[in-house]
Amino acid sequence: MALLGQMMSMPLLISSLIQHAARHAGDTEIVSKRCEGDLHRSTWAEVELRSRQLAQALGRLGLSAGERVGTLAWNGHRHLEIYYGTSGSGLVCHTINPRLFPEQIAWIANDAQDSALCFDLTFLPLVEKIAPQLVTVRHFILMTDRAHMPAETSIPNLLCFDDLVAAEDGHYTWPLLDEDTASTICYTSGTTGHPKGAVYSHRSTVLHAFGAALPDAMACTRRDVILPVVPMFHVNAWGLPYSTALVGAKVVFPGPHLDGKSLYELFEKEQVTFSAGVPTVWLGLINYVSSQGLKFSTFKRTVIGGSACPPAMLATLMDDYGVEVVHAWGMTELSPLGTLSRLSSKHLALPPAEQRRLLEKQGKAIYGIDMTIIDDARRELPWDGRSAGNLVVRGSWVISSYYGHEDTPLIPVAGRDGREAGLWFPTGDVATIDEDGFMQITDRSKDVIKSGGEWISSIDLENIAMAHPAVHEAAVIAVAHPKWDERPLLVVVTKPGASLTRDDMLKFYEGKIAKWQVPDDVVFVNEIPHTATGKMLKLKLREQFRTHTLPSA
């Protein structure tokens, strides 16, 4: 009979993170640049109190455990309070990407069956437009104070966030939940059909917070001043709202002000030491400081992910501005962190150029994540830095199924010795892994465009083009872009005798999809190559238009 440990049994709960921060870093600042235009200052203790008040308020509105609370909001203290007030009380926090097309947002809110929707002032017009389509939302809550509530709105019974919070006394005890209880839902970008929901648990979220804060991951400490540029609606800001509470760090939220000038001034004013975001944001910041002849006084470290960090950007930040760049990879289904590129002690003796080549890779798996590469027969491939295979992962914060889907995406994998190696999640990426465990993405198995850290579905763009009466066939591929990493190029075969111009084709997209997802250019060809089974051969198209220069470039 096994001998059991004689230790306290305490579930891993999100509420324990905010309680710890309030108790042991209660006077540490939470700074928010808000939609109202002011710079708001709070503390971890105040955030925890307001989170408890919010939990009371949502309960008074009739929301019960398991119900979903949607958000359309920037990075700020109110959004942080929703993170903890919902999950901590047994509700489920559902962050929605406001950059999606309105119909997509409505579809996602309905699919998650959101009971309440909290949103920033910026998104009032958007919510007014989609509110009639939100069939499950009973409460609309504007994240502002009484002074900034609109005099008129089409939203019935619009509630004021600050009023709801102020009406409660905060005498609330966080419930003792099962650690496997759902805490948050994040949706994929719907690269193949409708988006899918990834439902995280309290346990997976707390473990992810631990893993993300590790020294060879984001290396978060209570001595840091952390500014998450990555949005809180983008896979929970890569877990930073939780990791910062875990270590008790000062947090600075930029709100909607993400231009280079605003970010630089906030970095300097609040003495930011660490930040995280997609390459597009850093390009804007670099361009601003370069054009103004500026330097950073405290900014020393950044994690760049969402799309591959260009080597030139890594070199500029590290060599010209003394900012350490940690290249990272992950995905919604991984909560999202999977790998970060940091050197081991054995690499410190390598020449700088070889060290830099390692740092340009997506990096090594952090504890909590395992990964490998497999061939099409699902056999594990060698880690030699040359063999490219389908990247699969498993771990404590990897999904086992999607919300509302009974089937599992997990697949069995055979080890190199032929024996069963368990179930793994197929990422859809093709990668190599070298002898030291450094992973590098070499291709994508899905024909998706990654623009400025956001995904664009080629299928959606093709379907819209195919609806044009003059189009016989259409394909969308990714073309390199100096600012956005990739942008969509539409390749069209017109019907015999039909007349169609580039401008007419692009105009056809108006009102059918978000403006930033519209292709940058259109090329007309006599035919699109196909495989023997009739599928479009996009590999050949990518080769054909590899050097195509987009007008926006």
N, C-alpha and C positions, 0 to 999 in steps of 0.2 A: 504494500500500500504506500502511495506517495506521501511524503511529508510535506504539509502545506506551510507556507510562510506565515509568521505571526505578526502581520503588519496591519495598520489601519487600512480600511478599504474606502478610498475617497474617489468618486468618479471624476473624470477629466471633463470639466464643464467650462464653457466660455465665461460664465459669471465669475469663476474663480480668477480669471485673468484681470478683470476690472476691479474685483475686490482686492487683489494683491496690489495693483497699481495705486488704488486709493489709500490703502493702509501703509504701504511702504515707499510710495513716491507721490503722496497726496498733494504736495505743493509744487510739483513739476508742471511746467506750463504746457497748455494746449492752445496754440495760436491759429486763428482762422481768418483768412481774407475772404470776406463774405460777399454774397450777391448784392447786399444792401450798400456795399461800398466801403464799409468800415473794416478795421482790423480788430477782431474780437479776441480777448484773452480769457482763458479759463484754466483749470487745473484738472489733474486726474481725479481728485476728490470731488470736484464739482461735476465732472462728467459722470462719475459713478452715481452721485445723488440724482442728477437729472435723468439718468437711465432708469433708476428705480421709479422716479416720478412718471416717466413715460410708460413703464410697465403697468403702473397703476391706471394711468389714463386709458391705455389700450384695453385693459380689462374692464374699465367702466363703460367703454364703448361696446362691450359685448364680445370682444375677441377672446377666443379660448385656445388652449394649447393645440399646436399643430397647424393653426391657420397661418396663411402667408401674408406678409406685409411687404408690398412692393415699394421700391424707391426709384426716383428719377432725380438724381442729385449729384452735385460736385463734391469734392473733398472738403469737409468742414466738420465743426464740432457737433452740429445737429445730426449729420449723417453718422458720426461715431456713436452718438447717443442711441440712435436707432439700431445700430449693429448690436449693442449690448442690451438695450431695453427689450428688444424683440427676442433674440436668441436666449438671453438669460432667463426670460420668463416662460420659455417653452413655446413661444411663437417661432416662425421661420422667416428670416430676413431674406428678401428676394430683390437683389440689386438688378436693375434693368439698364441697358446701354441706351442712353437718350440719343445717340448718334444714328441709331437705326431708323429706317423708314417708319412713319407713324403706324402703318398697318402691321408691320412686324412687331412693334412695341405692343400694340393691342393684342395681337395673337399670343405673344409670350405671356402677357398678364392674364389672359383668359386661360391659357394652358396650365399655368401655375395655380389658377383659381385664387388670385389675390383677393383678400377681403378688405384691405385698406391700401391706399396709395399715398405715400409721402413724396412731395416734390418741391424743388427749389423754385424761387421766383422766376428764374430764367425760363423754366419750362411750363409756366402757366398757360401761354398760348397753345403749346403742344397738348397739354392735358385737356384744355377746353375743347380741342378738336376731336380727341379720341375718347373722351369720357362717355359718350353715348354707346360706344362699342364695348366698354368694359363691363361685361355682364355680371361678374361676381363681386366687383368692388362696391362695398357699402359705405365706405368713409373716404373722403378726399381731404388730405391734410397738407396745407401749404406751409413749408418750412421757413417761417419768418415770424416777426413779432406783430402786434396789433397795429402799429403805426404804418406798416407796409402792406397790410391786407388791401386787396383791390376794392374800390367803391362799388364796382359792378363786375359780375362774372356769370357765365352761363352754367357754371358748375353748381349744382344744388347743394345747399347745406355745407359749403366749404368751411373747413375747420382751420383754426390758427394753431400751429405747432406750439409756440411759446405759451399761448393761453392754456392749452391742454396740460402742459407740464406744470405751469405755475399753480394750477388749481389743485394739485395733489401735494400731500405732505411728505412723501418720500419714506414713510414708515412701512417699508415693504421688505420682506425677506426673500431672497432669491430661492426658488424651489430646488429641491434635490432631485434632479432628473436622472434618468438612465443616460449614461454617456453616449450610447448609440442613438439617442434621439436626434432627429433632423434639426439642424441649426440654421442652415442657409441653403439657398438654391442659386446657382449661376448657370446661365444658358450659354451653349456654344453659339457660334455665329451662323449656323445653318448653312454650311458649305455644300451639303448634299441634302436638299429638301429643307424641311422646317428645322429650326433650332431644337436642340435637345437639352433637357435640364439635368444638371449634375447636382445631386443632393448630398451635401456634406453633413457629417455628424459632429456633435460636440467633441467626441474623442478624436476624430480625424483632424479637426480644426486646431485643437490644442497641440496635438503632436506636430502638425505642420508649423505652428508658431515656434515650437521648440527647435525643429529642424532648420527653419529659416534663420533663426537667431544665432545658430552655431558659428564659431569662429571661421570655419572654412566655407560658410554660406554667406549670409549678409552681414555677419559679425556685428549684430546690434548690441549696444551696451547702454547703460544709464548715463554715460558720459556723452553720448551722441545727441545731436539735434537733428532729427530726421524729418525730411520733407518728401512725402510720397507724391511724385508727379504722376505716377501711374494712377488712373482713376479708381475710386472705390467701387465704381460700377464695372471695372475690368478685373474679373476674378478676385474680388475682395482686395484690390490694391496689392496683389501678390502676398497677402497675409500680413502686411505691415500694421494694420490697425490692431492686430492681435499680438504680434511680436513686440511692438513698442510698449504695450501694456505689460507684457511678460517681463521686460527688462526695466520698465519705468523710465523710458527716455522722453525727452521733450519732443513734441510733435508740432510741425508747422504745416498747415493745410493751405494750398494756394487758391482754393475755390475755382472759379472759372478763368482766372487770370494766368494763362499758361504761355503767354508770349515771352520772348527772350528778355526784354527790359523788365517786365513785372517779376519774372522769376529771379533775375539777378539781384534786383533791389531787395526782394524778400530774403534771398540767400544771405545777403550782406547784413541786413538789418537784424535778422534773428540768429545770425552766426551758425548757419546750417553746416553740418559736417558730412552728412550722408543723404543721398537721394536715390531714387529708382524710377526708371521710366523707359519709354520706347525711343529708338534712335531719332525719330522725327523731332521730338521735343529738344533733344540735346543739340540737334543741328541748328534750331532756332536760337538756342542759348549761346552756342559757340559763335554763330554769326554776329550776335549782338555784342558780346564781349570783345570779339576781334575787331569789329568796326569802330568800337569806342576806345580801343587800346586799354581794356580793363583786365584785372586779374582777380582771382578769388582769394579772400583772406582766410576763410575757414573751411571751405568745401574741399574734402580730401578723398571721397570715395563715392562711387556710383555703381549700381547694378543696372545693366542694360539688357533688356530682353524684349519679347513681343515680336521681334523680327531680328534677323542677324545684324550684329553691330559691324558696320563697315570698318575694315582695318585702318583706313585713314582717320576715321573718327576716334577710334581707340588711341591711335598714335597722337593725335592732336590733344586730346584730353590729358593723356599721361605725360607727354613730352613737353608740351607748351604751357600747360596749366597745372601740372603736378597733381592731377586727379587720378586716383587708381580706378581702373575700369574692371568690373567683374562681369564677364559675359555669362548670361544665364539662358536656360531653356526650360520651357514647361508648357502646360496646356490646361484648359478648363478642367479636363477629366483628372488632372493631377493636383488640383487645389491651389496653385498651379505648379509649384516648384518641382523640378526634376533634377537638373544639373546646374552647377556653377563652376566657372573656370578659375581655379586657384592652383598655384604651384605646390608641389610637395618639396620636402627638404632636398631630395635627390636632384631636383631640377635647378636648384639655386646655383650649381656650378656650371650650368650650360651657358653658352654665349648668349648675350641679350637677344639676338635675332631668333634663336631657337626658343627661348622663353616666350618671346612675343608670339611665335607661331602657335604655341600651346594655348596661350591666353586668347587667341582668336577663335579657338574651338569653343563649342558649347559647354564643354567641361565634364567634370566628374559627378557621379551621383552622390547625393548627400544621404546620410543615414535616414532610413524611412522609405527610401526608394531603391529598387533594384532594377537593372535594365540589361538587355542583351539584344543582339541582332540575329535574325533568322532568314533562311531562304524561303522560297515559295512553298516548299514542302514542310515548312515550319520546323526545320532543323536548325539548331544553333550554329552560328558561323564563328570562325576564330577572331579573336581580338588582336589584329595585327596592323591596324591602321590603314589597311588596303582593301580588305573584303567589305563590300557594301551590302547591307541587308536591311530588311524591314525592322524598324526599331520597335521593341515591345518592352513594357514596363509592368511592375507590380509593386505594391507597397501599402503602407498604413493610411495613406491619403489618396489612393487611386480608386476610382469608382468601380463598382461591380456590375452596375446596370444604370440605365437612364430613367429619369422620372416618367412614370406612366408607361414604361415599356417592360414587359415581363421577361423578354428574352435578354440574355447577357451578351455583351460585346466581347467577352473574354474568350481566348482561344488556347488550346493545349499546345505546348512546345516540347519538342524532343531535344534532350541535351546532346552534346557532341558524341557521347558514348552510346547514343540511341535510346537511353532510358527516359521515361516521362519526367519532364521538368516542371509540371504544374501548369496552372492557368495564368495567362498574361494578358495585358491590355494592348491591342495593336494601335500604335499612335498614328499611323498613316504617313510617317516620315521614313525616309531611307537614310541610313547613317553608317559611319564606320566607327569602330572603337579601337583605340591603340592598346599596346601592351600595358600601359599604366592606367587604363580605364578612361582616358579622355575621349569623349564622344563628339563627333562632328556630323551635322546634318549635311547630306550631299544632294538630296532631292526630296520631292514630295510625291507621294503616291496619288494624292488627290490634286486635281487641276484647280487649285485655289490661288487667288491673288492676295498677297499680304501687303497692304498699303498703310504705311505709317503706324504699324502695330495692330491694325484692324483687318479682319478677313473680308474678302469680297467673293461671293459665289459666282463662278463662271457659268454655272447652269442657269442661275437666275437671269444673268445678262443675256445668255443665248436664247432663253425662252422669250424674253421681251423682243429681241431682234427677229425671232422667227414669226412673231405676230404681225410684222410689217408685211403688207400685201406684195411688196416688190422683192422680198427676200426668199430665196430658195433654200439656202443653208447658211448657218452662222456658227462660228467657233470663237471663243474668247480665251486668250492666253495672257500670261504675265510678261511684261517687258520691263527691263531695268529702268529705274528712275533715280536721278541723283539725290532727290530730297525724300521721296516717299518709299524708297527701296524698290517697290514694284507698282506698276499701274496697269490696268487692263487695256489690251488692244483687241478690237473687234475685227475679225476676218469674215468677209461676206461674199457669198455667191448669189448674184441676183437671178431672178427668174428670166427666162428667155424673152427678149423684147422689152423688159422693164427698165425704167430709168430711176436711178437713185443716187443722190449725192451724199457726201460725208456729213454735211451740216443737217440735211433732212433726216439722216439716220440717227444722229445724236439728239436731234430735237424730239424724235419719237420716244426717247427715254423720259422726257419731262413728265413729272407727276406719277411715274410708275415705279420709281426707285429713288433712294436718297441721292442727292446731287453728287456727293463725293464718291459714289459707287459707279457713276456713269463712265463708260470707256473714254480714255483720253484721245483715242484716234480710231479711224476706220480705214481698212485697206480692202480693196476689191480684187478678188482672184477668180480664175475660171473654174477651179475645182479645189476641194479640200481633201487631202489624202485620208484614206481609210484603211483600217486593218482588214484582214481576211474575213472577219466576222461582221464587218460593216460599221465598226466604231471609228469615230474620228481619231486620226493619228496625230495627237497634239505634239508629240515629241518632234515630229518633222516640222510642224508649224513653228515650234520654238526655235528650231535650228534655222529655219528659213528667215525668221524675223528677229534673230538674235541681235543684230546691229541696227534694228529700226530705231530711229530717233523720234520720240514723241514731241508734239508741238509744245507741251508744257515743260519739256526738259530744256 
